[in-house]
Amino acid sequence: MTKSEKKEEEKVSSKDSSETRKNEQKEKKITPAKEESPEEKLKTIQDKLLRTMAEMENQRRRFEKEKQDAFEFGGFNFAAESLPLIDNIERAIVSFKSDGSLKNNKDLNKFIDGVEIVKKDLVSIFKKNGIEPIECINKKFDPNFHQAMLELEDNTKEAGTVIQEIQKGYMMKSRLLRPSLVGVTKKRVEKAEKDEKKTDKKDNKI
């Protein structure tokens, strides 16, 4: 095919494509857009209005929840940072009571009573603000409220039962302020079972 024939063919194809586009545009112009009936227009407006009202209601609920949370848990961080105060007071009381050099001091009991009053007032303030200790002794271990620090052999209780409280945990209303640090039970391996396992290992080696 010569160059002139190629050029001629390209002109024809470009002409055809331009005519096709023109025809499509004409068809679009000729085909009238379907006009909505008054009932359809009313339904469309009602749908838009209902969606707008639903969005406004969702926003109102979110705002109310955020406001309620701010009111109830506004002091959450402050409360969490205040817990070491009551920890230290409890440790101080235990320390004074177990210190042999202070047992003969006649003013020891008065001093301990004074510290106990401070502790009682602090616990009362916590309680008024919805901060209460987690009851964990003899409860089933729950990772949502407890943090296991050690396992203790005990066949008198079901495995996974909390039998030791290392550090008291606290809740602030429905929120966990601090988990309880606890010791949980595990089944004691009896001596006969241990000996049997050792024997099995020896037999396997032979």
Protein Blocks (a to p, Z undefined) as FASTA:
>chain_A
ZZklmmmmmmmmmmmmmmmmmmmmmmmmmmccddddfklmmmmmmmmmmmmmmmmmmmmm
mmmmmmmmmmmmmmmmmmmmmmmmmmmmmmmmmmmmmmmklmmpmklmmmmmmmmmmmmm
mmmmmmmnopacddfehpacdfklpccfbdcddfkbcehiafbdfbdcddehjacfbdcd
dddddddddfklmmmmmmmmmmmmZZ
